[in-house]
Amino acid sequence: MADRGATPMLIKALILAVLYTFAPCSGANVKIGVPENYDGIFPWYLAKLHSLPVNYSDLVVTGDDEGIFGVDAQFLYALKPLDREKQPSYSLQVSFRTSVHRQSFTVEVCVIDKNDNVPVFIEESMRGSVQLGLLKGIPFMQVEALDRDDRNTAHAELRFSLMEQTPRIPSSQMFFIESITGEVSLTEEGASTLDPEMCGRYKLAVMVKDMAGKANAFFTTGIVTVEVTGNTWASPDPVRLQENLPGPYPIPISQVKWSGSQAEYSLEGEFPEMLFTISREGVIYLNAPLDRETQDQFQISIVVERPDGREIAKSVELRVMVGDANDNRPTFPQAQYHTVVKELAARGTEILTVQAADNDDPKTDNVRIFYRLIGQIPESPRALFRVDRDSGVISVQADSMEGTAPQYTLTITAEDAKGLNSSCTVVVTVQDENNNPPVFSQHEYGPFHIPEDALVGTTVTAVLAGDADVRGGDSWQVDYRLESGNEEEVFMLVTDKQTNEVSLVLSKVLDFERESEYILVLSAQNPVALVRGRYGPASTATVSIYVDDVNEGPILSQSHYEVTVREGEEPGRVIATIRGYDPDSHPIRYSLQGDTKKYFSIGKYSGELKTVQALDREENSTYTMEVIAVDGRNSSLSASTLVTVQILDVNDNSPVLVGDYSWKYLCTPRWEDQALVLASRDSDGPQHGGRLNFSLRSDAAVRRNWKLTPINGEVNAYKVNPVTPQHTVKALLFREMRKIR
C-alpha cells in the first residue's frame, strides 16, 4: 500500500489510544485484539509493528482477501469495521526487505466480541410430551436457544425462565424450567396432580436472556406446547412359578415398559444376585431354579432410570410366588428321643409324641405324614408299644410292664404320600415303681459287746434290709431309723448308698456305771412312697448291745487353778482345794511337782493346798506347780492340773535414798540454779511404794535456809536448793571438812 503522508496530531493521538486499548490475542508472533463493530474514523490504526528492523523497505501485508488491512509507517490499520460473527480472527503475513534478504512474520488479529446478537430459540414451534408417573425434577424435554455472540463470554451466557402456564389447572405451578439447561420438568405439585382427563395440553410461555439474565440483557420469548400422555409404567400381574423348573434358563417371566423418553431398568429385592434380571427392553428373566423351602415368594422392585442414573418414576412391584413340588422328605427335629414309662403303667398310657416336619407347602397334601413303628430292641416280648399312624403318639400296648427289660429302643419312621421318609429312635426307660418294701433277713441282731472306753466313731455292727425293686433306684434305696432305745443319741446310723448296708456307729462316750445295756429298735423304709403293699414286721429288727466295764482314771474338775496369797501370812493356811473324782469310785492320791523350794504342801487324800513357810513378794511374786491325781488302785491311771499362786504385796519395806551424796558441795556466794538432786526407791509394789514424799525436818532454821522441789513431776526425785548463802556455805564447809578428815 502506498504511503499516505503525514498524519494529523489528533489522529495520531487517537491511534495511540487505540493501540494501548486493544489487548493482544494468543497463538501468533504478533497478537492483537480488536473489538468488532468499530464506528470511528478510518483508516483505523490497530497497532504498531515493533518487530520491524531499523532499515527495512517494501513493507507488504498478505492473507487478507477482502483488502481490509494495510500498513502505514509501521502501523497496522483497518479500512472498515470487523464482525466477529462473520470472522472471529485474521492471520496476516507481514513481509519486508532488508539489505540482506526478504523476511516475514505473522500478525494474529482476534476480533473481540460485543453483545450485538439477540438469543433466538432453535425451534420456532417447541413441542414436548410428559408421561403420567414422571417424578418431579426429571426432564421430559429441553428448550434450546442460540446466541451468535462469543460463547466464552457473558454475551452468550443464556438463562431460561417460565413466564406463564396456560391453563392454570389443577395448579398454576405444574412445570419448572431449569434456568441454565432449559430442561423442562414437573414440580412436586405437578407430579402429584397431573391428569390428562383434566387437562391434556399445556402452553408454556418461556423466555431466554443473554448476559446470564442481567437487566441489560437481550431476550426472546416463545411458546412451548406440552402434551400430557398416559403411561404403560405399572406393576405387572403377580407371577406363580413352580419350584425346580427344568429350564432351559433364562426363562422370561414378565415385562414392563416406560413409554416416555429413553430409560434403563434395574431390579431390587431380597433375592440372590443374578437370580432375576431385566433386559433393556424391560423383559424380566428367571436365571436359575427356585426352591420354595428356601423362599416361597419374592417381592421385586423394578426401577426405571435415565441413562445418567436419575430415577424417572416410582418403582413398580412384581410379586413372584413359588409353587410347591413334593421334593422334601419329612424329618424329625431330633435323631433320638428319650422317655420314661412306669412299670405299672396301664394299657393305652401315652408316653411320648413324635412329630416330623415336611418343608413342602403346608397348604398341599405334600406335607401329610404317616408314622409307623418298624423296630424294637430287645424284640421280646413283642407288642409292648404302638404308634398312632396319624398323630405320632406312642403308647403302651401291653397289659403290664412288670418283669420287662429296663430299657427299649424303638425305631419310628415318618413317610409322606410320595413315599419320601426318614426315621428316628426312641429310647424308652421302664421306670421302677416302689411296690416292694425292704425286709431284714432276721428279726434280732446281737447281743454285741463294746467296752465303755470305745472311741466315738467305733462301728458296733452292720446290717442289711433287702429290697426287691430295681437296684440303684429310689424304690430300692433304704432309709434306716432308730425307732427306740437311742433317746440320748449314743448311737448313729451310717448308710452305704451303693449297697444299702447300714452301720451302727458310736456317737457318744459310753459310761458303764450309767448305762450297761442298750436295746435298739431299727426300722427300714424307702425314701419314696409305696405304690402297692405296706411296711410290715419284716421291715423292723432289734439290736442288743452290752457295755463292758473298764477301770477309768481320776478326773479333775479344773485344768488350771489360780490362787492369791498375801505375803508374810502365817504358814499352814489352806489356800486351795483340788477337786477330783474317780468314775469307778476308787480313792484318789494327790501330789505336787515343780515346788522345788518346798514352799507348799498338798493333802494326800484331801487335795488341800497349804503354805509351808511365809512368802515374800519381793523375793518371788508368782509360783507355778503341777498337782498329780493318781487312781488309788492303779497308779498308771492319773490326771494333772496346773496351779498358779500369785503373792499379794504388803507395805513391809521403808524407802531409801539412792546414791552417795557425801561428796556433793555448794559454792558461796550462791550461784544461780545450783542445787543438789536427791533420789529414792521403795522395794514394795506400786500400791505401797509407788509415790514417795520428801520433807525437811521441822527446825525453823533448816526450813528457812533450804527448800525441796520435785523434778519434772517425778515423785521420787527432788532438788535441794540453798536459800541463805551464809548458812549454806557453813554447812557445806562443815561437810567437806568431815569428808577430808
Order of alpha helices (4+ residues) and beta strands (2+ residues): alpha-beta-beta-beta-beta-beta-beta-beta-beta-beta-beta-beta-beta-beta-beta-alpha-beta-beta-beta-beta-beta-beta-beta-beta-beta-beta-beta-beta-beta-beta-beta-beta-beta-beta-beta-beta-beta-beta-beta-beta-beta-beta-beta-beta-beta-beta-beta-beta-beta-beta-beta-alpha-alpha-beta-beta-alpha
